Amino acid sequence: MAESSSYIQGSLFEDGFLRRSIKNGITTNPNTAITELVANAWDAGATEVDITIPSSTGNLMIISDNGEGMTREEFLSRWMTLSYNRAAHQNSRIQDPTNGQQIRLTYGRNGEGRHGLLCFGDLYTVKTRKEGTEWTFVVSAREKKEALAILQESSCKKEGQGTELSVVVENTLPDSDKISQVISTRFIYDPQFVVKVNGCVLQIDDLEGLMDTQTLVSDDGIKMTASLVRTKSSAKRGGYQGIAFWQAGRLIGSPSWRLGDVYEIDGRTVTARRYNVIIQSNDFADLIHPDWSGFIRGDKTNNIFKTVSLYVEEVFSRITQENITETKQDIVKDLKKEYSEASPLARMQADETIEVILKDSPTTTKDTIKTAVKAVLNLQSSSEGEELLRKLSSMTATDIAELNKILSRWNVKDAMKVLDVIDKRLTVIELIKKLSEDPNTDELHMLHPLITESRWVFGPEFDSPEYTANQQVRTITQKLFHHKAYDSSFNLSKRPDLVVLEDGSCYSVTGTNRFENGITHLDHVLIVELKKGHFKITFEEFMQLQRYVTMILQQEGGNIHVTSFILGYDIDDGVVSTEVKGAGGGIVIPMKFSQLIDTADKRMMNLRDQLTNMYDDVDGMDLYRQYKFKW
């Protein structure tokens, strides 16, 4: 049958199709709907949004802003395209059209925010001004042949820019007081973004979500007002979370839980998503960049961050104390089966574990606490616990005395240090997985150093702080790679243990020492070679690494042993681990990224599988930043 450009029947749409098909409360929850519409004004670079909410149904609700507005062509291509992908067609940052200076990040991603108008009615009007023309469109979601249709359009000459949305409220009448609270706690962190509801602007001091206000003074005498604001749970897209700094009523940079190089709060925790901190001052003027993108590094800035850090630690510690009961109830509910099967003693110990962890580390994630509680509950009932009891019963009096000494020195901080190490290592596994699968990853500067700095993933024998790039290793590295390294950021003087060659391969060379007759000797050399991109390890690359191992054994002599790994995305058939003779001997081991991840998982007792949701909502780049600044 010949192909035809025409078709017999197109899609038909029942009344309210869009309203029913869009999830996340955008078309059903008035708080969410209006927050999304305000976020659209933010994305348009607006500094003012005016919302008029009627007192009864059947009347007009109006949302107007002074953003960049739209031309007719932009309205047709953006507004009328279902699931319009803003990130794909527009910049993720926008200039403030009123002054041309401030640059802000946009929120829009999936193109559904504008459909918040359907929460109130299926027929609405859009007036938008740009480039000297104001266009008026009457839009309907009631047409059977179109999900969204323009019923009328008109234009007139008018200067300025901005957009006005109006709809007759037929479905759900919003509560103006609730809308004020939701909008304010979502957007008030930026003092240059003013939202009015029925002519009223809500200030920080008037917020229902204001939890705490204190005056802070840094060591240099810089005065600040700190406010802790609890966000509303209604609208998830409302604003960035973190600490927002204001100078004379203007936002500095973007809110973040990071102060300098340290993350004060783990962004994955409920606490981080539930609260914002606002720091106001008139004394920051000489400490910020001319473009207001952030603070200039220096002692005064560090003292400001130290003062704010102490405040954040104090208020969140207090909040945690108040929420211990709530957290305990959540964990008991999640581990209902384990609690029901545990002895009264085990349940009591589990409750104490929750309290101790939260008091000592209030920002610990619930998943981490659950892992610790599970271990306490399962110890007495599991075969491992029984085996431990059998070992204890068979210990000699001397062994028990030594064990008692260890237990007398073990406290909650020690336990938290262990949990921190576990968290770090689980994060490393997840990072390797996420970054190795992301085609946009800067493998050279992110993935390669991350893996080579985490020697434990290659085996327990390398899990030692003794491995270092000492002078002897430096000499070996220079002999092997002289005149071959090309990347200046990883040269032999800055990072003697990390070298990048012209083909993109990255080599990490470290070693351990032993003392003999009071003189230090190189004992064990570890080489990790990582291939660039989705590289398949061939016999040629494998033999090159084997030659490097042979050269080290021949040059160094003695009892030196060399273990080497070559890591890629795939391995040619026939390329297998090979021993190298000479001196203390050596071995060359080919390994896939997937094998490395599986091996690391096993070394961490498959804990990552038990915490499958821990990193689901965390982007690889965000997780990398948290990892780099936390450790």
C-alpha positions in Angstrom: 0.0 0.0 0.0 1.4 3.4 -0.9 2.2 5.8 1.9 -0.1 8.8 2.3 0.5 12.1 4.0 -3.2 12.3 5.2 -4.8 10.2 7.9 -8.4 9.0 8.5 -8.8 9.9 12.1 -6.9 12.0 14.7 -7.1 11.9 18.5 -10.2 13.1 20.2 -10.2 14.6 23.7 -12.9 14.4 26.3 -13.6 17.5 28.4 -10.9 18.0 31.1 -8.4 15.6 29.4 -5.4 17.7 30.4 -6.7 18.3 33.9 -7.0 14.5 34.5 -3.8 13.5 32.8 -1.4 15.7 34.6 -0.2 14.4 37.9 1.6 15.9 40.9 -1.4 18.0 42.0 -0.8 20.7 39.4 -4.4 20.6 38.2 -6.0 19.5 41.4 -4.3 21.2 44.3 -4.7 25.1 44.3 -1.5 25.6 46.4 0.6 23.5 44.0 -1.1 25.1 40.9 -0.4 28.7 41.9 3.1 27.9 43.1 3.8 26.4 39.6 2.4 29.5 37.9 4.6 31.8 40.1 7.6 29.6 39.3 6.8 30.2 35.6 7.0 34.0 36.3 10.4 33.4 38.0 11.6 31.5 34.9 10.5 34.5 32.9 12.8 36.8 34.9 10.1 38.6 36.8 10.8 40.6 39.9 7.2 41.2 40.8 4.2 38.9 40.7 0.7 40.1 41.6 -2.0 37.5 42.5 -5.7 38.5 42.8 -7.8 35.7 44.4 -11.6 36.2 44.4 -13.7 35.7 47.5 -16.1 33.3 45.7 -16.4 31.1 42.7 -17.6 32.5 39.4 -15.2 35.4 39.7 -11.9 36.2 38.0 -8.5 35.1 39.4 -5.6 37.1 38.0 -1.8 36.4 38.1 0.4 39.1 36.5 4.2 39.5 36.3 6.8 41.8 34.9 8.8 39.1 33.3 10.1 39.0 29.7 6.8 38.1 28.1 6.3 36.3 24.8 5.9 37.2 21.2 3.1 35.5 19.2 5.6 33.0 17.8 7.0 32.2 21.2 3.5 31.7 22.7 2.5 29.3 19.9 5.7 27.3 20.2 6.1 27.3 24.0 2.6 27.6 25.6 0.8 25.5 23.0 3.3 22.6 22.9 2.3 19.9 25.4 5.2 18.9 27.7 7.3 21.7 26.3 10.9 21.0 27.3 12.3 24.3 28.5 15.7 23.0 29.2 16.1 21.8 25.6 15.0 25.0 23.9 16.0 27.8 26.3 18.9 28.7 28.6 18.8 27.3 32.1 19.8 30.8 33.4 17.9 33.9 32.7 18.7 37.6 33.0 16.4 39.9 34.9 14.7 41.9 32.1 14.2 44.9 34.4 17.9 45.6 35.0 19.8 43.2 32.7 22.2 42.3 35.5 21.0 39.6 37.8 21.2 36.0 36.5 19.1 33.3 38.0 18.6 29.6 37.5 15.3 28.5 36.1 13.0 25.9 37.6 11.1 24.7 34.5 11.7 21.2 33.1 8.7 19.3 32.0 6.4 22.1 30.6 3.4 21.3 32.9 3.5 24.4 35.2 1.3 26.6 33.0 -1.5 24.0 33.2 -2.0 25.0 36.8 -4.7 27.3 35.4 -6.8 24.2 34.7 -7.1 23.7 38.4 -9.5 26.6 38.4 -11.2 26.5 35.0 -10.9 25.0 31.5 -11.1 28.4 29.8 -8.6 31.1 30.5 -7.0 34.2 29.0 -3.3 35.0 28.5 -2.1 38.6 27.9 1.6 38.9 27.1 3.7 41.9 26.1 7.1 41.9 24.4 8.9 44.0 21.7 6.2 46.7 21.8 3.2 44.5 21.2 0.7 43.0 23.6 -1.0 39.8 22.5 -4.2 38.4 24.0 -5.1 34.7 23.6 -8.3 32.9 24.9 -7.3 29.3 25.5 -9.7 26.3 26.0 -9.1 22.8 27.2 -12.7 21.8 26.4 -12.4 21.1 22.7 -13.0 17.5 21.6 -10.5 17.6 18.8 -7.7 19.4 20.6 -6.2 19.0 24.1 -5.6 22.7 24.1 -6.9 25.2 21.6 -6.8 29.0 21.0 -10.3 30.3 20.5 -9.5 33.9 20.0 -6.4 36.1 19.5 -5.9 39.9 19.2 -3.0 42.4 19.5 -2.3 46.0 20.1 0.7 48.3 20.4 1.9 48.5 24.0 5.4 49.1 25.5 7.0 47.1 28.3 7.0 43.4 29.1 5.2 40.9 31.2 2.4 38.4 31.3 -1.1 38.4 32.8 -3.1 35.2 33.3 -6.8 35.3 34.1 -9.4 32.6 34.7 -12.9 32.4 36.1 -12.8 30.2 39.1 -15.2 27.3 38.5 -13.6 24.2 40.1 -11.6 25.0 43.3 -11.5 28.3 45.1 -8.0 28.9 46.6 -7.6 30.1 50.2 -5.7 33.4 50.0 -4.1 33.0 53.5 -2.8 29.5 52.6 -1.6 30.7 49.2 0.3 33.5 50.9 2.1 31.1 53.3 3.0 28.6 50.6 4.3 31.1 48.2 6.2 33.0 50.8 8.0 30.1 52.3 8.9 28.9 48.8 10.2 32.2 47.3 10.9 34.6 50.1 14.6 33.6 50.2 15.1 36.0 47.3 14.2 39.6 48.4 14.2 40.8 44.8 11.3 38.5 43.9 8.2 40.1 45.3 4.9 38.2 45.3 1.7 40.0 46.3 -1.5 38.2 47.2 -4.5 40.5 47.0 -2.2 43.5 47.3 -0.3 42.3 50.4 3.4 41.4 50.5 4.2 38.9 53.3 7.5 39.7 55.2 9.7 37.1 56.9 8.6 38.2 60.4 5.0 37.5 59.4 5.6 34.0 58.2 3.7 31.2 59.8 6.7 29.0 58.9 9.2 31.2 60.8 10.8 28.9 63.4 13.6 31.0 64.8 15.3 34.4 64.5 18.6 35.4 66.1 21.2 38.2 65.8 24.6 36.9 64.9 28.0 38.6 65.1 31.2 37.3 63.5 34.6 37.5 65.0 35.2 40.5 62.8 32.1 42.3 64.2 29.9 41.7 61.1 26.3 41.7 62.2 23.7 39.4 60.7 20.1 38.4 61.3 19.5 34.7 60.9 16.1 33.3 60.3 15.0 29.6 60.1 12.0 29.1 57.9 10.1 25.8 57.6 8.9 25.3 54.0 5.4 24.0 53.1 5.0 20.5 51.8 2.4 21.4 49.2 4.5 22.5 46.3 7.6 20.6 45.5 9.0 22.9 42.8 8.8 26.1 44.7 12.5 27.1 45.4 16.0 26.1 46.1 16.9 24.7 49.5 19.7 25.9 51.7 21.2 29.0 53.3 20.4 32.3 51.5 22.6 35.3 52.1 21.1 38.8 51.7 23.1 42.1 51.5 20.9 45.1 51.9 17.8 43.3 50.6 19.5 41.6 47.7 20.3 37.9 47.3 23.9 36.9 47.0 24.4 33.9 44.7 22.0 31.0 45.1 20.9 29.3 48.3 22.9 26.2 49.1 23.7 24.1 52.2 27.3 24.5 51.3 29.4 27.1 53.2 32.8 27.5 51.4 34.0 23.9 50.8 31.8 22.3 53.5 28.3 21.0 53.2 26.5 21.8 56.4 23.6 19.6 55.7 23.2 16.5 53.5 20.7 17.6 50.9 19.1 14.1 50.9 17.9 14.4 54.4 14.3 15.4 55.4 15.7 18.2 57.4 17.4 19.8 54.4 14.3 19.6 52.3 12.0 20.9 55.1 13.9 24.1 56.1 15.6 27.2 54.7 18.0 29.5 56.5 18.1 33.2 55.6 21.0 35.4 56.6 20.4 39.2 56.3 23.0 41.9 56.7 24.1 45.3 55.6 27.8 44.6 56.2 28.6 42.2 53.3 29.1 44.8 50.6 33.0 44.6 50.5 33.0 40.8 50.7 31.0 39.9 47.6 31.9 39.6 43.9 30.8 42.6 41.7 28.3 40.3 39.9 26.8 39.2 43.2 27.5 35.6 42.3 29.0 34.8 45.8 31.5 35.8 48.5 35.1 36.6 47.9 37.3 34.1 49.8 39.2 35.5 52.8 39.4 35.5 56.5 36.3 37.7 57.0 34.3 35.4 54.8 35.5 32.4 56.6 34.5 33.9 59.9 31.1 34.7 58.6 30.7 31.1 57.4 32.0 29.8 60.8 29.4 31.9 62.7 26.6 30.8 60.4 27.7 27.2 60.7 27.5 27.3 64.5 24.0 28.7 64.2 22.8 26.0 61.7 24.3 23.3 63.9 22.5 24.7 67.0 19.1 25.2 65.4 19.1 21.8 63.6 20.3 20.1 66.8 17.3 21.6 68.6 14.9 20.6 65.9 16.3 17.0 65.9 15.7 16.8 69.7 12.1 17.8 69.1 11.7 15.3 66.2 13.3 12.2 67.8 9.9 10.8 68.8 8.6 11.3 65.2 11.7 9.7 63.7 11.5 6.8 66.1 7.9 6.2 65.2 8.7 6.2 61.5 11.6 3.7 61.9 9.5 1.4 64.1 6.8 1.5 61.4 9.3 0.8 58.6 10.8 -2.1 60.6 7.6 -3.4 62.0 8.5 -7.1 61.2 12.0 -6.8 62.8 10.6 -5.2 65.9 7.9 -7.7 66.4 10.4 -10.6 66.2 13.0 -9.0 68.4 13.3 -9.5 72.2 12.3 -6.7 74.6 16.0 -6.1 75.3 16.8 -5.8 71.6 13.9 -3.4 71.1 15.1 -1.3 74.0 18.6 -1.2 72.6 17.3 -0.3 69.2 15.4 2.7 70.6 18.5 3.8 72.4 20.5 3.5 69.2 18.0 5.9 67.4 18.3 8.5 70.2 22.0 8.3 70.5 22.7 8.6 66.7 20.3 11.5 66.3 21.7 13.4 69.3 25.3 12.9 68.2 24.7 13.4 64.4 21.3 15.2 63.9 21.6 15.3 60.1 22.1 11.5 59.7 19.8 10.1 57.0 16.9 7.9 58.1 18.2 5.1 55.9 21.6 5.1 57.7 19.8 5.0 61.1 17.6 2.1 59.9 20.7 0.2 58.9 22.2 0.6 62.4 18.8 -0.3 64.1 18.5 -3.4 61.9 21.9 -4.6 63.0 20.9 -4.2 66.6 17.6 -6.0 66.2 19.0 -8.9 64.2 22.1 -9.5 66.3 20.5 -11.8 68.8 18.3 -13.7 66.4 20.6 -14.1 63.4 23.0 -16.9 62.9 25.8 -14.4 63.0 24.7 -13.3 66.4 24.6 -16.9 67.7 28.0 -17.5 66.2 29.3 -14.4 68.0 27.8 -15.6 71.3 29.5 -19.0 70.8 32.8 -17.3 70.1 32.4 -15.2 73.3 31.7 -18.3 75.4 34.8 -20.0 74.1 37.2 -17.1 74.8 39.8 -17.3 77.4 39.9 -15.1 80.4 42.8 -13.1 78.8 40.9 -12.6 75.5 37.8 -11.4 77.4 39.9 -9.0 79.4 41.3 -7.6 76.1 37.9 -7.4 74.6 36.6 -5.5 77.6 39.4 -3.0 77.1 38.3 -2.4 73.5 34.6 -2.1 74.5 35.5 0.3 77.3 37.0 2.7 74.7 34.2 2.3 72.1 31.7 5.1 72.2 29.0 6.5 69.9 31.5 8.8 68.1 33.5 5.7 67.2 30.4 4.1 65.9 29.5 7.2 63.9 33.0 7.3 62.4 32.5 3.8 61.2 29.1 4.8 59.7 30.8 7.7 58.0 33.3 5.4 56.4 30.5 3.1 55.3 28.6 6.0 53.9 31.7 7.3 52.1 32.4 3.9 50.5 28.7 3.3 49.5 28.8 6.8 47.9 32.0 5.9 46.0 30.3 2.8 44.6 27.3 4.7 43.6 29.4 7.5 42.1 31.4 5.1 40.0 28.2 3.6 38.7 26.5 6.9 37.9 29.5 8.7 36.5 30.7 5.8 34.4 27.3 5.6 32.7 26.9 9.3 32.1 28.3 10.4 28.7 28.7 14.0 30.0 31.1 13.0 32.8 34.5 14.6 32.8 36.2 11.2 33.3 39.7 12.7 33.3 39.2 15.0 36.3 36.3 13.3 38.1 36.0 9.6 37.6 39.7 8.7 37.3 40.9 10.5 40.4 37.9 9.2 42.3 38.7 5.6 41.6 42.4 5.9 42.1 41.9 7.6 45.4 39.7 4.7 46.6 42.2 1.8 46.6 40.0 -0.3 48.8 37.7 -1.1 45.9 40.5 -3.2 44.4 40.8 -5.5 47.4 41.3 -5.6 51.2 45.1 -5.8 50.8 45.1 -2.2 49.5 42.8 -0.9 52.2 45.6 0.9 54.0 46.6 4.5 54.5 50.3 3.4 54.1 49.9 3.5 50.3 51.5 6.8 49.2 53.3 8.5 46.4 56.7 8.7 48.1 60.1 9.6 46.6 60.8 6.1 45.4 57.4 5.9 43.7 57.9 9.3 42.2 61.2 8.1 40.7 59.5 5.0 39.2 56.7 7.1 37.8 59.1 9.5 36.1 61.1 6.6 34.5 57.9 5.0 33.2 56.1 8.1 31.9 58.9 10.6 31.1 57.8 12.8 28.1 54.5 10.9 27.8 52.2 12.8 30.2 50.2 15.6 28.5 47.7 17.0 31.0 49.1 19.8 33.0 46.5 19.5 35.8 47.9 16.0 36.7 51.6 16.5 36.1 54.3 14.8 38.0 55.0 17.6 40.4 51.4 18.2 41.4 50.2 14.6 41.6 53.2 12.2 41.2 50.7 9.3 41.8 48.4 10.3 38.9 49.6 10.6 35.3 47.5 11.1 32.1 48.9 10.0 28.7 48.2 11.3 25.2 45.6 8.6 24.5 43.6 9.6 27.6 44.7 6.7 29.7 45.1 7.6 33.4 47.7 5.8 35.6 47.8 5.8 39.4 51.0 4.6 41.0 51.4 4.2 44.7 53.3 1.9 47.1 54.1 0.8 50.6 57.4 0.7 52.4 59.2 -1.7 54.8 62.0 -1.0 57.2 65.2 -3.1 56.9 68.3 -2.3 59.0 66.8 1.1 59.8 66.4 2.0 56.1 63.1 2.3 54.3 62.7 0.1 51.2 59.9 0.0 48.6 57.8 -3.1 49.3 54.7 -3.2 47.2 53.7 -1.1 44.2 50.1 -0.7 43.0 49.3 0.5 39.5 45.8 1.3 38.4 45.3 2.1 34.7 41.9 3.5 33.6 41.1 3.7 29.9 39.2 6.8 28.6 35.6 6.6 27.4 33.7 3.4 26.7 37.0 1.6 26.0 37.4 -2.1 25.3 40.6 -3.5 26.7 42.5 -5.3 24.0 45.6 -7.5 24.2 47.8 -4.6 23.1 46.8 -2.4 26.0 47.1 -5.4 28.4 50.7 -6.1 27.1 51.7 -2.5 27.5 50.8 -2.6 31.2 52.6 -5.9 31.6 55.7 -4.3 30.1 55.5 -1.5 32.7 55.3 -4.1 35.5 58.3 -5.9 34.0 60.3 -2.6 33.8 59.6 -1.9 37.5 60.6 -5.4 38.6 63.8 -5.2 36.5 64.8 -1.7 37.6 64.0 -1.9 41.3 65.0 -5.5 42.1 64.9 -6.8 45.7 61.7 -8.2 47.0 59.4 -5.6 45.5 56.0 -6.9 44.3 53.8 -5.1 41.7 50.0 -5.5 41.5 48.4 -3.8 38.5 44.8 -3.4 37.3 43.7 -2.2 33.9 40.1 -0.9 34.0 37.8 -0.5 31.0 34.1 -0.8 30.0 34.7 -4.2 28.2 37.5 -6.8 27.7 38.5 -8.7 24.6 38.3 -12.5 24.7 41.5 -14.1 25.8 42.7 -11.1 27.9 43.0 -12.7 31.4 45.0 -12.1 34.6 48.7 -12.8 34.1 51.6 -13.2 36.5 54.9 -11.5 35.8 58.1 -13.0 36.9 61.1 -11.2 38.4 62.1 -9.8 41.9 59.1 -10.2 44.2 56.9 -10.9 41.2 53.9 -9.1 39.8 50.4 -9.6 38.3 48.3 -7.8 35.7 44.6 -8.0 36.2 42.0 -6.8 33.6 38.7 -5.6 35.0 35.4 -4.1 33.8 33.7 -1.1 35.5 30.8 -3.4 36.2 33.1 -6.0 37.8 34.6 -3.3 40.0 31.2 -2.1 41.2 30.0 -5.7 41.9 33.3 -6.5 43.8 33.0 -3.3 45.8 29.4 -4.2 46.6 30.4 -7.5 47.9 33.2 -5.9 50.0 30.6 -3.7 51.6 28.4 -6.7 52.4 25.8 -5.7 49.8 24.7 -2.8 51.9 24.0 -0.7 48.8 21.4 -3.2 47.7 19.6 -2.8 51.1 19.6 1.0 50.7 18.3 1.0 47.1 16.4 4.2 47.4 19.2 6.2 49.1 20.6 7.7 45.9 17.6 7.4 43.5 16.8 11.1 43.4 20.4 12.3 43.5 22.0 13.3 40.2 25.5 12.0 39.7 27.1 15.5 39.6 25.3 16.5 42.8 26.4 13.4 44.5 30.0 14.0 43.3 30.0 17.6 44.8 28.7 16.3 48.1 31.4 13.6 48.1 34.2 16.0 47.3 33.2 18.6 50.0 32.2 16.2 52.7 35.4 14.2 52.7 
